Amino acid sequence: MQYKLLALRKEKNETQKDVAEMLGITEASYRNKENGKTQFKMNEMFCLASHYCHSIEEIFLPRKFTISEQKEKVRK
């Protein structure tokens, strides 16, 4: 889950659909990215950082691992 991104989006009263349209992706795709199911592309991260006037690091790092990534780390 991208908690910082979620908080910034809500502060601006933007919906997931609003941000998805800004990025040129579907609302479902954006939802999966915000929920941590899929990763944001680098160009999307730059766009969001610029839009919310924060650095990429402030918004996206450190990133919480998804459940599948956590399971993979345990197996190693």
PQR file with spaces between the fields and no chain letter, atoms N, CA, C, O and H, PARSE charges and radii, in Angstrom:
ATOM       1  N    MET     1       0.852   -1.180    0.000 -0.4000 1.5000
ATOM       2  CA   MET     1       0.000    0.000    0.000 -0.0000 2.0000
ATOM       3  C    MET     1       0.890    1.232    0.000  0.5500 1.7000
ATOM       4  O    MET     1       1.842    1.324    0.775 -0.5500 1.4000
ATOM       5  N    GLN     2       0.580    2.152   -0.853 -0.4000 1.5000
ATOM       6  CA   GLN     2       1.321    3.406   -0.939 -0.0000 2.0000
ATOM       7  C    GLN     2       0.623    4.431   -0.047  0.5500 1.7000
ATOM       8  O    GLN     2      -0.153    5.261   -0.521 -0.5500 1.4000
ATOM       9  H    GLN     2      -0.193    2.077   -1.482  0.4000 1.0000
ATOM      10  N    TYR     3       0.914    4.357    1.261 -0.4000 1.5000
ATOM      11  CA   TYR     3       0.203    5.190    2.237 -0.0000 2.0000
ATOM      12  C    TYR     3       0.430    6.681    2.029  0.5500 1.7000
ATOM      13  O    TYR     3      -0.511    7.467    2.131 -0.5500 1.4000
ATOM      14  H    TYR     3       1.544    3.683    1.647  0.4000 1.0000
ATOM      15  N    LYS     4       1.650    7.074    1.743 -0.4000 1.5000
ATOM      16  CA   LYS     4       1.951    8.504    1.541 -0.0000 2.0000
ATOM      17  C    LYS     4       1.205    9.024    0.316  0.5500 1.7000
ATOM      18  O    LYS     4       0.637   10.116    0.348 -0.5500 1.4000
ATOM      19  H    LYS     4       2.414    6.435    1.660  0.4000 1.0000
ATOM      20  N    LEU     5       1.206    8.244   -0.758 -0.4000 1.5000
ATOM      21  CA   LEU     5       0.503    8.640   -1.974 -0.0000 2.0000
ATOM      22  C    LEU     5      -0.994    8.753   -1.719  0.5500 1.7000
ATOM      23  O    LEU     5      -1.635    9.701   -2.172 -0.5500 1.4000
ATOM      24  H    LEU     5       1.668    7.357   -0.784  0.4000 1.0000
ATOM      25  N    LEU     6      -1.539    7.808   -1.008 -0.4000 1.5000
ATOM      26  CA   LEU     6      -2.960    7.842   -0.662 -0.0000 2.0000
ATOM      27  C    LEU     6      -3.288    9.103    0.122  0.5500 1.7000
ATOM      28  O    LEU     6      -4.284    9.770   -0.160 -0.5500 1.4000
ATOM      29  H    LEU     6      -1.019    7.038   -0.640  0.4000 1.0000
ATOM      30  N    ALA     7      -2.454    9.434    1.108 -0.4000 1.5000
ATOM      31  CA   ALA     7      -2.684   10.632    1.924 -0.0000 2.0000
ATOM      32  C    ALA     7      -2.607   11.895    1.078  0.5500 1.7000
ATOM      33  O    ALA     7      -3.434   12.793    1.234 -0.5500 1.4000
ATOM      34  H    ALA     7      -1.645    8.892    1.337  0.4000 1.0000
ATOM      35  N    LEU     8      -1.628   11.977    0.188 -0.4000 1.5000
ATOM      36  CA   LEU     8      -1.495   13.161   -0.673 -0.0000 2.0000
ATOM      37  C    LEU     8      -2.691   13.304   -1.599  0.5500 1.7000
ATOM      38  O    LEU     8      -3.194   14.409   -1.803 -0.5500 1.4000
ATOM      39  H    LEU     8      -0.956   11.247    0.061  0.4000 1.0000
ATOM      40  N    ARG     9      -3.148   12.189   -2.160 -0.4000 1.5000
ATOM      41  CA   ARG     9      -4.308   12.216   -3.069 -0.0000 2.0000
ATOM      42  C    ARG     9      -5.543   12.699   -2.322  0.5500 1.7000
ATOM      43  O    ARG     9      -6.302   13.522   -2.833 -0.5500 1.4000
ATOM      44  H    ARG     9      -2.739   11.292   -1.994  0.4000 1.0000
ATOM      45  N    LYS    10      -5.742   12.192   -1.123 -0.4000 1.5000
ATOM      46  CA   LYS    10      -6.923   12.592   -0.345 -0.0000 2.0000
ATOM      47  C    LYS    10      -6.841   14.051    0.097  0.5500 1.7000
ATOM      48  O    LYS    10      -7.862   14.736    0.152 -0.5500 1.4000
ATOM      49  H    LYS    10      -5.126   11.523   -0.708  0.4000 1.0000
ATOM      50  N    GLU    11      -5.624   14.542    0.417 -0.4000 1.5000
ATOM      51  CA   GLU    11      -5.456   15.952    0.788 -0.0000 2.0000
ATOM      52  C    GLU    11      -5.914   16.872   -0.340  0.5500 1.7000
ATOM      53  O    GLU    11      -6.448   17.952   -0.086 -0.5500 1.4000
ATOM      54  H    GLU    11      -4.794   13.986    0.373  0.4000 1.0000
ATOM      55  N    LYS    12      -5.707   16.447   -1.581 -0.4000 1.5000
ATOM      56  CA   LYS    12      -6.108   17.246   -2.737 -0.0000 2.0000
ATOM      57  C    LYS    12      -7.530   16.936   -3.194  0.5500 1.7000
ATOM      58  O    LYS    12      -7.989   17.451   -4.214 -0.5500 1.4000
ATOM      59  H    LYS    12      -5.274   15.570   -1.787  0.4000 1.0000
ATOM      60  N    ASN    13      -8.221   16.094   -2.435 -0.4000 1.5000
ATOM      61  CA   ASN    13      -9.589   15.689   -2.793 -0.0000 2.0000
ATOM      62  C    ASN    13      -9.673   15.113   -4.196  0.5500 1.7000
ATOM      63  O    ASN    13     -10.611   15.399   -4.940 -0.5500 1.4000
ATOM      64  H    ASN    13      -7.849   15.676   -1.606  0.4000 1.0000
ATOM      65  N    GLU    14      -8.692   14.304   -4.549 -0.4000 1.5000
ATOM      66  CA   GLU    14      -8.678   13.664   -5.861 -0.0000 2.0000
ATOM      67  C    GLU    14      -9.113   12.212   -5.707  0.5500 1.7000
ATOM      68  O    GLU    14      -8.826   11.563   -4.701 -0.5500 1.4000
ATOM      69  H    GLU    14      -7.930   14.072   -3.945  0.4000 1.0000
ATOM      70  N    THR    15      -9.803   11.725   -6.712 -0.4000 1.5000
ATOM      71  CA   THR    15     -10.201   10.320   -6.730 -0.0000 2.0000
ATOM      72  C    THR    15      -9.127    9.515   -7.438  0.5500 1.7000
ATOM      73  O    THR    15      -8.246   10.066   -8.098 -0.5500 1.4000
ATOM      74  H    THR    15     -10.037   12.252   -7.529  0.4000 1.0000
ATOM      75  N    GLN    16      -9.216    8.207   -7.290 -0.4000 1.5000
ATOM      76  CA   GLN    16      -8.299    7.340   -8.025 -0.0000 2.0000
ATOM      77  C    GLN    16      -8.495    7.533   -9.527  0.5500 1.7000
ATOM      78  O    GLN    16      -7.540    7.460  -10.299 -0.5500 1.4000
ATOM      79  H    GLN    16      -9.932    7.759   -6.754  0.4000 1.0000
ATOM      80  N    LYS    17      -9.721    7.778   -9.929 -0.4000 1.5000
ATOM      81  CA   LYS    17     -10.013    8.016  -11.348 -0.0000 2.0000
ATOM      82  C    LYS    17      -9.315    9.288  -11.828  0.5500 1.7000
ATOM      83  O    LYS    17      -8.762    9.307  -12.928 -0.5500 1.4000
ATOM      84  H    LYS    17     -10.497    7.838   -9.302  0.4000 1.0000
ATOM      85  N    ASP    18      -9.332   10.344  -11.024 -0.4000 1.5000
ATOM      86  CA   ASP    18      -8.664   11.597  -11.393 -0.0000 2.0000
ATOM      87  C    ASP    18      -7.176   11.368  -11.655  0.5500 1.7000
ATOM      88  O    ASP    18      -6.633   11.824  -12.661 -0.5500 1.4000
ATOM      89  H    ASP    18      -9.781   10.328  -10.131  0.4000 1.0000
ATOM      90  N    VAL    19      -6.532   10.659  -10.740 -0.4000 1.5000
ATOM      91  CA   VAL    19      -5.092   10.439  -10.856 -0.0000 2.0000
ATOM      92  C    VAL    19      -4.796    9.489  -12.016  0.5500 1.7000
ATOM      93  O    VAL    19      -3.825    9.685  -12.747 -0.5500 1.4000
ATOM      94  H    VAL    19      -6.973   10.288   -9.923  0.4000 1.0000
ATOM      95  N    ALA    20      -5.618    8.474  -12.182 -0.4000 1.5000
ATOM      96  CA   ALA    20      -5.440    7.539  -13.296 -0.0000 2.0000
ATOM      97  C    ALA    20      -5.506    8.276  -14.628  0.5500 1.7000
ATOM      98  O    ALA    20      -4.684    8.033  -15.512 -0.5500 1.4000
ATOM      99  H    ALA    20      -6.406    8.315  -11.588  0.4000 1.0000
ATOM     100  N    GLU    21      -6.467    9.166  -14.777 -0.4000 1.5000
ATOM     101  CA   GLU    21      -6.590    9.944  -16.013 -0.0000 2.0000
ATOM     102  C    GLU    21      -5.365   10.819  -16.237  0.5500 1.7000
ATOM     103  O    GLU    21      -4.898   10.958  -17.367 -0.5500 1.4000
ATOM     104  H    GLU    21      -7.135    9.363  -14.059  0.4000 1.0000
ATOM     105  N    MET    22      -4.842   11.411  -15.163 -0.4000 1.5000
ATOM     106  CA   MET    22      -3.648   12.240  -15.271 -0.0000 2.0000
ATOM     107  C    MET    22      -2.462   11.404  -15.772  0.5500 1.7000
ATOM     108  O    MET    22      -1.644   11.882  -16.559 -0.5500 1.4000
ATOM     109  H    MET    22      -5.221   11.297  -14.244  0.4000 1.0000
ATOM     110  N    LEU    23      -2.380   10.150  -15.304 -0.4000 1.5000
ATOM     111  CA   LEU    23      -1.282    9.274  -15.690 -0.0000 2.0000
ATOM     112  C    LEU    23      -1.519    8.563  -17.026  0.5500 1.7000
ATOM     113  O    LEU    23      -0.601    7.975  -17.597 -0.5500 1.4000
ATOM     114  H    LEU    23      -3.044    9.763  -14.665  0.4000 1.0000
ATOM     115  N    GLY    24      -2.752    8.623  -17.510 -0.4000 1.5000
ATOM     116  CA   GLY    24      -3.080    7.961  -18.772 -0.0000 2.0000
ATOM     117  C    GLY    24      -3.219    6.452  -18.635  0.5500 1.7000
ATOM     118  O    GLY    24      -2.903    5.705  -19.561 -0.5500 1.4000
ATOM     119  H    GLY    24      -3.498    9.101  -17.046  0.4000 1.0000
ATOM     120  N    ILE    25      -3.700    6.002  -17.461 -0.4000 1.5000
ATOM     121  CA   ILE    25      -3.926    4.585  -17.228 -0.0000 2.0000
ATOM     122  C    ILE    25      -5.360    4.391  -16.737  0.5500 1.7000
ATOM     123  O    ILE    25      -6.057    5.361  -16.440 -0.5500 1.4000
ATOM     124  H    ILE    25      -3.957    6.609  -16.709  0.4000 1.0000
ATOM     125  N    THR    26      -5.787    3.151  -16.655 -0.4000 1.5000
ATOM     126  CA   THR    26      -7.149    2.897  -16.196 -0.0000 2.0000
ATOM     127  C    THR    26      -7.234    3.076  -14.682  0.5500 1.7000
ATOM     128  O    THR    26      -6.227    3.017  -13.976 -0.5500 1.4000
ATOM     129  H    THR    26      -5.221    2.363  -16.896  0.4000 1.0000
ATOM     130  N    GLU    27      -8.435    3.291  -14.208 -0.4000 1.5000
ATOM     131  CA   GLU    27      -8.646    3.428  -12.773 -0.0000 2.0000
ATOM     132  C    GLU    27      -8.265    2.137  -12.047  0.5500 1.7000
ATOM     133  O    GLU    27      -7.687    2.182  -10.961 -0.5500 1.4000
ATOM     134  H    GLU    27      -9.253    3.339  -14.781  0.4000 1.0000
ATOM     135  N    ALA    28      -8.585    0.996  -12.642 -0.4000 1.5000
ATOM     136  CA   ALA    28      -8.245   -0.298  -12.032 -0.0000 2.0000
ATOM     137  C    ALA    28      -6.733   -0.472  -11.935  0.5500 1.7000
ATOM     138  O    ALA    28      -6.222   -0.967  -10.930 -0.5500 1.4000
ATOM     139  H    ALA    28      -9.054    0.959  -13.524  0.4000 1.0000
ATOM     140  N    SER    29      -6.029   -0.067  -12.968 -0.4000 1.5000
ATOM     141  CA   SER    29      -4.568   -0.158  -12.956 -0.0000 2.0000
ATOM     142  C    SER    29      -3.984    0.729  -11.862  0.5500 1.7000
ATOM     143  O    SER    29      -3.084    0.315  -11.131 -0.5500 1.4000
ATOM     144  H    SER    29      -6.443    0.335  -13.784  0.4000 1.0000
ATOM     145  N    TYR    30      -4.497    1.942  -11.754 -0.4000 1.5000
ATOM     146  CA   TYR    30      -4.024    2.847  -10.706 -0.0000 2.0000
ATOM     147  C    TYR    30      -4.320    2.268   -9.320  0.5500 1.7000
ATOM     148  O    TYR    30      -3.469    2.306   -8.432 -0.5500 1.4000
ATOM     149  H    TYR    30      -5.228    2.279  -12.348  0.4000 1.0000
ATOM     150  N    ARG    31      -5.515    1.738   -9.145 -0.4000 1.5000
ATOM     151  CA   ARG    31      -5.911    1.173   -7.854 -0.0000 2.0000
ATOM     152  C    ARG    31      -4.946    0.056   -7.442  0.5500 1.7000
ATOM     153  O    ARG    31      -4.530   -0.019   -6.286 -0.5500 1.4000
ATOM     154  H    ARG    31      -6.207    1.707   -9.866  0.4000 1.0000
ATOM     155  N    ASN    32      -4.595   -0.810   -8.399 -0.4000 1.5000
ATOM     156  CA   ASN    32      -3.662   -1.895   -8.102 -0.0000 2.0000
ATOM     157  C    ASN    32      -2.291   -1.357   -7.695  0.5500 1.7000
ATOM     158  O    ASN    32      -1.630   -1.922   -6.824 -0.5500 1.4000
ATOM     159  H    ASN    32      -4.933   -0.750   -9.339  0.4000 1.0000
ATOM     160  N    LYS    33      -1.873   -0.276   -8.323 -0.4000 1.5000
ATOM     161  CA   LYS    33      -0.578    0.320   -8.001 -0.0000 2.0000
ATOM     162  C    LYS    33      -0.611    0.988   -6.630  0.5500 1.7000
ATOM     163  O    LYS    33       0.316    0.826   -5.836 -0.5500 1.4000
ATOM     164  H    LYS    33      -2.410    0.183   -9.032  0.4000 1.0000
ATOM     165  N    GLU    34      -1.656    1.723   -6.354 -0.4000 1.5000
ATOM     166  CA   GLU    34      -1.767    2.389   -5.052 -0.0000 2.0000
ATOM     167  C    GLU    34      -1.882    1.366   -3.926  0.5500 1.7000
ATOM     168  O    GLU    34      -1.380    1.592   -2.825 -0.5500 1.4000
ATOM     169  H    GLU    34      -2.409    1.854   -6.998  0.4000 1.0000
ATOM     170  N    ASN    35      -2.538    0.246   -4.198 -0.4000 1.5000
ATOM     171  CA   ASN    35      -2.701   -0.800   -3.186 -0.0000 2.0000
ATOM     172  C    ASN    35      -1.484   -1.713   -3.072  0.5500 1.7000
ATOM     173  O    ASN    35      -1.454   -2.603   -2.222 -0.5500 1.4000
ATOM     174  H    ASN    35      -2.946    0.062   -5.092  0.4000 1.0000
ATOM     175  N    GLY    36      -0.473   -1.498   -3.930 -0.4000 1.5000
ATOM     176  CA   GLY    36       0.754   -2.273   -3.841 -0.0000 2.0000
ATOM     177  C    GLY    36       0.723   -3.605   -4.559  0.5500 1.7000
ATOM     178  O    GLY    36       1.639   -4.412   -4.399 -0.5500 1.4000
ATOM     179  H    GLY    36      -0.498   -0.775   -4.621  0.4000 1.0000
ATOM     180  N    LYS    37      -0.312   -3.852   -5.348 -0.4000 1.5000
ATOM     181  CA   LYS    37      -0.397   -5.119   -6.080 -0.0000 2.0000
ATOM     182  C    LYS    37       0.535   -5.125   -7.291  0.5500 1.7000
ATOM     183  O    LYS    37       1.083   -6.165   -7.657 -0.5500 1.4000
ATOM     184  H    LYS    37      -1.055   -3.196   -5.478  0.4000 1.0000
ATOM     185  N    THR    38       0.709   -3.966   -7.902 -0.4000 1.5000
ATOM     186  CA   THR    38       1.665   -3.809   -8.997 -0.0000 2.0000
ATOM     187  C    THR    38       2.486   -2.559   -8.722  0.5500 1.7000
ATOM     188  O    THR    38       2.104   -1.714   -7.913 -0.5500 1.4000
ATOM     189  H    THR    38       0.264   -3.121   -7.604  0.4000 1.0000
ATOM     190  N    GLN    39       3.620   -2.454   -9.406 -0.4000 1.5000
ATOM     191  CA   GLN    39       4.513   -1.335   -9.162 -0.0000 2.0000
ATOM     192  C    GLN    39       4.256   -0.193  -10.150  0.5500 1.7000
ATOM     193  O    GLN    39       3.834   -0.410  -11.286 -0.5500 1.4000
ATOM     194  H    GLN    39       3.931   -3.140  -10.064  0.4000 1.0000
ATOM     195  N    PHE    40       4.523    1.015   -9.684 -0.4000 1.5000
ATOM     196  CA   PHE    40       4.461    2.181  -10.556 -0.0000 2.0000
ATOM     197  C    PHE    40       5.668    2.165  -11.480  0.5500 1.7000
ATOM     198  O    PHE    40       6.756    1.746  -11.086 -0.5500 1.4000
ATOM     199  H    PHE    40       4.866    1.191   -8.762  0.4000 1.0000
ATOM     200  N    LYS    41       5.469    2.621  -12.703 -0.4000 1.5000
ATOM     201  CA   LYS    41       6.585    2.814  -13.626 -0.0000 2.0000
ATOM     202  C    LYS    41       7.316    4.083  -13.216  0.5500 1.7000
ATOM     203  O    LYS    41       6.751    4.959  -12.562 -0.5500 1.4000
ATOM     204  H    LYS    41       4.585    2.961  -13.022  0.4000 1.0000
ATOM     205  N    MET    42       8.570    4.167  -13.608 -0.4000 1.5000
ATOM     206  CA   MET    42       9.390    5.307  -13.207 -0.0000 2.0000
ATOM     207  C    MET    42       8.777    6.630  -13.699  0.5500 1.7000
ATOM     208  O    MET    42       8.753    7.610  -12.954 -0.5500 1.4000
ATOM     209  H    MET    42       9.029    3.456  -14.139  0.4000 1.0000
ATOM     210  N    ASN    43       8.290    6.664  -14.929 -0.4000 1.5000
ATOM     211  CA   ASN    43       7.707    7.909  -15.442 -0.0000 2.0000
ATOM     212  C    ASN    43       6.459    8.307  -14.652  0.5500 1.7000
ATOM     213  O    ASN    43       6.184    9.496  -14.489 -0.5500 1.4000
ATOM     214  H    ASN    43       8.309    5.869  -15.535  0.4000 1.0000
ATOM     215  N    GLU    44       5.705    7.326  -14.162 -0.4000 1.5000
ATOM     216  CA   GLU    44       4.527    7.613  -13.339 -0.0000 2.0000
ATOM     217  C    GLU    44       4.954    8.194  -11.989  0.5500 1.7000
ATOM     218  O    GLU    44       4.315    9.106  -11.462 -0.5500 1.4000
ATOM     219  H    GLU    44       5.928    6.360  -14.294  0.4000 1.0000
ATOM     220  N    MET    45       6.041    7.652  -11.440 -0.4000 1.5000
ATOM     221  CA   MET    45       6.555    8.175  -10.166 -0.0000 2.0000
ATOM     222  C    MET    45       6.992    9.631  -10.315  0.5500 1.7000
ATOM     223  O    MET    45       6.689   10.460   -9.456 -0.5500 1.4000
ATOM     224  H    MET    45       6.560    6.911  -11.867  0.4000 1.0000
ATOM     225  N    PHE    46       7.695    9.943  -11.391 -0.4000 1.5000
ATOM     226  CA   PHE    46       8.120   11.325  -11.627 -0.0000 2.0000
ATOM     227  C    PHE    46       6.911   12.246  -11.787  0.5500 1.7000
ATOM     228  O    PHE    46       6.893   13.352  -11.247 -0.5500 1.4000
ATOM     229  H    PHE    46       7.940    9.270  -12.089  0.4000 1.0000
ATOM     230  N    CYS    47       5.919   11.793  -12.518 -0.4000 1.5000
ATOM     231  CA   CYS    47       4.706   12.586  -12.741 -0.0000 2.0000
ATOM     232  C    CYS    47       3.988   12.857  -11.413  0.5500 1.7000
ATOM     233  O    CYS    47       3.570   13.984  -11.149 -0.5500 1.4000
ATOM     234  H    CYS    47       5.935   10.894  -12.956  0.4000 1.0000
ATOM     235  N    LEU    48       3.851   11.831  -10.589 -0.4000 1.5000
ATOM     236  CA   LEU    48       3.174   11.993   -9.296 -0.0000 2.0000
ATOM     237  C    LEU    48       3.980   12.878   -8.354  0.5500 1.7000
ATOM     238  O    LEU    48       3.413   13.707   -7.642 -0.5500 1.4000
ATOM     239  H    LEU    48       4.191   10.915  -10.803  0.4000 1.0000
ATOM     240  N    ALA    49       5.289   12.708   -8.349 -0.4000 1.5000
ATOM     241  CA   ALA    49       6.141   13.540   -7.495 -0.0000 2.0000
ATOM     242  C    ALA    49       5.995   15.008   -7.875  0.5500 1.7000
ATOM     243  O    ALA    49       5.900   15.874   -7.005 -0.5500 1.4000
ATOM     244  H    ALA    49       5.749   12.035   -8.928  0.4000 1.0000
ATOM     245  N    SER    50       5.979   15.283   -9.159 -0.4000 1.5000
ATOM     246  CA   SER    50       5.813   16.655   -9.634 -0.0000 2.0000
ATOM     247  C    SER    50       4.421   17.182   -9.283  0.5500 1.7000
ATOM     248  O    SER    50       4.278   18.313   -8.819 -0.5500 1.4000
ATOM     249  H    SER    50       6.057   14.580   -9.866  0.4000 1.0000
ATOM     250  N    HIS    51       3.421   16.373   -9.502 -0.4000 1.5000
ATOM     251  CA   HIS    51       2.033   16.765   -9.248 -0.0000 2.0000
ATOM     252  C    HIS    51       1.807   17.114   -7.771  0.5500 1.7000
ATOM     253  O    HIS    51       1.109   18.077   -7.453 -0.5500 1.4000
ATOM     254  H    HIS    51       3.537   15.454   -9.878  0.4000 1.0000
ATOM     255  N    TYR    52       2.408   16.317   -6.874 -0.4000 1.5000
ATOM     256  CA   TYR    52       2.202   16.534   -5.442 -0.0000 2.0000
ATOM     257  C    TYR    52       3.318   17.356   -4.793  0.5500 1.7000
ATOM     258  O    TYR    52       3.328   17.540   -3.576 -0.5500 1.4000
ATOM     259  H    TYR    52       2.975   15.535   -7.132  0.4000 1.0000
ATOM     260  N    CYS    53       4.257   17.848   -5.605 -0.4000 1.5000
ATOM     261  CA   CYS    53       5.352   18.712   -5.118 -0.0000 2.0000
ATOM     262  C    CYS    53       6.160   18.054   -3.993  0.5500 1.7000
ATOM     263  O    CYS    53       6.481   18.689   -2.988 -0.5500 1.4000
ATOM     264  H    CYS    53       4.249   17.699   -6.594  0.4000 1.0000
ATOM     265  N    HIS    54       6.474   16.791   -4.180 -0.4000 1.5000
ATOM     266  CA   HIS    54       7.303   16.023   -3.258 -0.0000 2.0000
ATOM     267  C    HIS    54       8.322   15.251   -4.090  0.5500 1.7000
ATOM     268  O    HIS    54       8.130   15.048   -5.289 -0.5500 1.4000
ATOM     269  H    HIS    54       6.214   16.275   -4.996  0.4000 1.0000
ATOM     270  N    SER    55       9.399   14.828   -3.450 -0.4000 1.5000
ATOM     271  CA   SER    55      10.365   14.003   -4.165 -0.0000 2.0000
ATOM     272  C    SER    55       9.831   12.577   -4.265  0.5500 1.7000
ATOM     273  O    SER    55       8.952   12.171   -3.505 -0.5500 1.4000
ATOM     274  H    SER    55       9.554   14.993   -2.476  0.4000 1.0000
ATOM     275  N    ILE    56      10.376   11.835   -5.207 -0.4000 1.5000
ATOM     276  CA   ILE    56      10.000   10.433   -5.358 -0.0000 2.0000
ATOM     277  C    ILE    56      10.265    9.683   -4.057  0.5500 1.7000
ATOM     278  O    ILE    56       9.458    8.859   -3.625 -0.5500 1.4000
ATOM     279  H    ILE    56      11.090   12.165   -5.824  0.4000 1.0000
ATOM     280  N    GLU    57      11.403    9.979   -3.443 -0.4000 1.5000
ATOM     281  CA   GLU    57      11.772    9.296   -2.208 -0.0000 2.0000
ATOM     282  C    GLU    57      10.756    9.542   -1.095  0.5500 1.7000
ATOM     283  O    GLU    57      10.448    8.637   -0.319 -0.5500 1.4000
ATOM     284  H    GLU    57      12.058   10.647   -3.795  0.4000 1.0000
ATOM     285  N    GLU    58      10.243   10.755   -1.018 -0.4000 1.5000
ATOM     286  CA   GLU    58       9.265   11.073    0.025 -0.0000 2.0000
ATOM     287  C    GLU    58       7.966   10.295   -0.163  0.5500 1.7000
ATOM     288  O    GLU    58       7.313    9.922    0.811 -0.5500 1.4000
ATOM     289  H    GLU    58      10.493   11.490   -1.648  0.4000 1.0000
ATOM     290  N    ILE    59       7.599   10.057   -1.403 -0.4000 1.5000
ATOM     291  CA   ILE    59       6.324    9.393   -1.680 -0.0000 2.0000
ATOM     292  C    ILE    59       6.469    7.878   -1.694  0.5500 1.7000
ATOM     293  O    ILE    59       5.649    7.170   -1.110 -0.5500 1.4000
ATOM     294  H    ILE    59       8.129   10.361   -2.195  0.4000 1.0000
ATOM     295  N    PHE    60       7.506    7.377   -2.354 -0.4000 1.5000
ATOM     296  CA   PHE    60       7.586    5.943   -2.633 -0.0000 2.0000
ATOM     297  C    PHE    60       8.588    5.154   -1.800  0.5500 1.7000
ATOM     298  O    PHE    60       8.516    3.925   -1.783 -0.5500 1.4000
ATOM     299  H    PHE    60       8.172    7.951   -2.828  0.4000 1.0000
ATOM     300  N    LEU    61       9.512    5.803   -1.113 -0.4000 1.5000
ATOM     301  CA   LEU    61      10.525    5.051   -0.366 -0.0000 2.0000
ATOM     302  C    LEU    61      10.476    5.407    1.098  0.5500 1.7000
ATOM     303  O    LEU    61      10.201    6.566    1.409 -0.5500 1.4000
ATOM     304  H    LEU    61       9.570    6.801   -1.127  0.4000 1.0000
ATOM     305  N    PRO    62      10.721    4.498    2.023 -0.5600 1.5000
ATOM     306  CA   PRO    62      10.884    3.078    1.725  0.2800 2.0000
ATOM     307  C    PRO    62       9.537    2.451    1.410  0.5500 1.7000
ATOM     308  O    PRO    62       8.512    2.816    1.986 -0.5500 1.4000
ATOM     309  N    ARG    63       9.559    1.531    0.516 -0.4000 1.5000
ATOM     310  CA   ARG    63       8.340    0.882    0.038 -0.0000 2.0000
ATOM     311  C    ARG    63       8.078   -0.373    0.852  0.5500 1.7000
ATOM     312  O    ARG    63       8.994   -1.154    1.111 -0.5500 1.4000
ATOM     313  H    ARG    63      10.392    1.235    0.049  0.4000 1.0000
ATOM     314  N    LYS    64       6.853   -0.563    1.249 -0.4000 1.5000
ATOM     315  CA   LYS    64       6.460   -1.792    1.940 -0.0000 2.0000
ATOM     316  C    LYS    64       6.435   -2.912    0.896  0.5500 1.7000
ATOM     317  O    LYS    64       6.003   -2.699   -0.237 -0.5500 1.4000
ATOM     318  H    LYS    64       6.109    0.071    1.039  0.4000 1.0000
ATOM     319  N    PHE    65       6.888   -4.074    1.270 -0.4000 1.5000
ATOM     320  CA   PHE    65       6.874   -5.212    0.352 -0.0000 2.0000
ATOM     321  C    PHE    65       5.460   -5.757    0.226  0.5500 1.7000
ATOM     322  O    PHE    65       4.671   -5.712    1.169 -0.5500 1.4000
ATOM     323  H    PHE    65       7.239   -4.248    2.190  0.4000 1.0000
ATOM     324  N    THR    66       5.159   -6.273   -0.964 -0.4000 1.5000
ATOM     325  CA   THR    66       3.871   -6.933   -1.149 -0.0000 2.0000
ATOM     326  C    THR    66       3.942   -8.299   -0.470  0.5500 1.7000
ATOM     327  O    THR    66       5.030   -8.763   -0.129 -0.5500 1.4000
ATOM     328  H    THR    66       5.801   -6.310   -1.730  0.4000 1.0000
ATOM     329  N    ILE    67       2.828   -8.927   -0.277 -0.4000 1.5000
ATOM     330  CA   ILE    67       2.784  -10.235    0.376 -0.0000 2.0000
ATOM     331  C    ILE    67       3.624  -11.249   -0.390  0.5500 1.7000
ATOM     332  O    ILE    67       4.366  -12.016    0.222 -0.5500 1.4000
ATOM     333  H    ILE    67       1.945   -8.550   -0.554  0.4000 1.0000
ATOM     334  N    SER    68       3.522  -11.269   -1.716 -0.4000 1.5000
ATOM     335  CA   SER    68       4.294  -12.235   -2.506 -0.0000 2.0000
ATOM     336  C    SER    68       5.787  -11.979   -2.372  0.5500 1.7000
ATOM     337  O    SER    68       6.567  -12.932   -2.351 -0.5500 1.4000
ATOM     338  H    SER    68       2.919  -10.646   -2.214  0.4000 1.0000
ATOM     339  N    GLU    69       6.210  -10.716   -2.280 -0.4000 1.5000
ATOM     340  CA   GLU    69       7.626  -10.398   -2.103 -0.0000 2.0000
ATOM     341  C    GLU    69       8.105  -10.843   -0.727  0.5500 1.7000
ATOM     342  O    GLU    69       9.231  -11.322   -0.590 -0.5500 1.4000
ATOM     343  H    GLU    69       5.577   -9.942   -2.297  0.4000 1.0000
ATOM     344  N    GLN    70       7.270  -10.690    0.289 -0.4000 1.5000
ATOM     345  CA   GLN    70       7.633  -11.124    1.627 -0.0000 2.0000
ATOM     346  C    GLN    70       7.799  -12.639    1.664  0.5500 1.7000
ATOM     347  O    GLN    70       8.745  -13.144    2.268 -0.5500 1.4000
ATOM     348  H    GLN    70       6.356  -10.301    0.178  0.4000 1.0000
ATOM     349  N    LYS    71       6.886  -13.370    1.023 -0.4000 1.5000
ATOM     350  CA   LYS    71       6.972  -14.823    0.981 -0.0000 2.0000
ATOM     351  C    LYS    71       8.241  -15.269    0.266  0.5500 1.7000
ATOM     352  O    LYS    71       8.881  -16.236    0.679 -0.5500 1.4000
ATOM     353  H    LYS    71       6.117  -12.960    0.532  0.4000 1.0000
ATOM     354  N    GLU    72       8.605  -14.574   -0.800 -0.4000 1.5000
ATOM     355  CA   GLU    72       9.811  -14.902   -1.560 -0.0000 2.0000
ATOM     356  C    GLU    72      11.047  -14.712   -0.688  0.5500 1.7000
ATOM     357  O    GLU    72      11.957  -15.540   -0.729 -0.5500 1.4000
ATOM     358  H    GLU    72       8.084  -13.789   -1.136  0.4000 1.0000
ATOM     359  N    LYS    73      11.099  -13.653    0.091 -0.4000 1.5000
ATOM     360  CA   LYS    73      12.240  -13.413    0.972 -0.0000 2.0000
ATOM     361  C    LYS    73      12.370  -14.509    2.022  0.5500 1.7000
ATOM     362  O    LYS    73      13.482  -14.899    2.378 -0.5500 1.4000
ATOM     363  H    LYS    73      10.360  -12.980    0.124  0.4000 1.0000
ATOM     364  N    VAL    74      11.241  -15.007    2.520 -0.4000 1.5000
ATOM     365  CA   VAL    74      11.250  -16.050    3.532 -0.0000 2.0000
ATOM     366  C    VAL    74      11.783  -17.358    2.946  0.5500 1.7000
ATOM     367  O    VAL    74      12.485  -18.102    3.631 -0.5500 1.4000
ATOM     368  H    VAL    74      10.338  -14.689    2.231  0.4000 1.0000
ATOM     369  N    ARG    75      11.456  -17.641    1.686 -0.4000 1.5000
ATOM     370  CA   ARG    75      11.891  -18.876    1.034 -0.0000 2.0000
ATOM     371  C    ARG    75      13.397  -18.904    0.820  0.5500 1.7000
ATOM     372  O    ARG    75      13.992  -19.981    0.787 -0.5500 1.4000
ATOM     373  H    ARG    75      10.886  -17.037    1.130  0.4000 1.0000
ATOM     374  N    LYS    76      14.023  -17.747    0.676 -0.4000 1.5000
ATOM     375  CA   LYS    76      15.468  -17.690    0.375 -0.0000 2.0000
ATOM     376  C    LYS    76      16.289  -17.981    1.543  0.5500 1.7000
ATOM     377  O    LYS    76      17.516  -17.972    1.453 -0.5500 1.4000
ATOM     378  H    LYS    76      13.540  -16.872    0.703  0.4000 1.0000
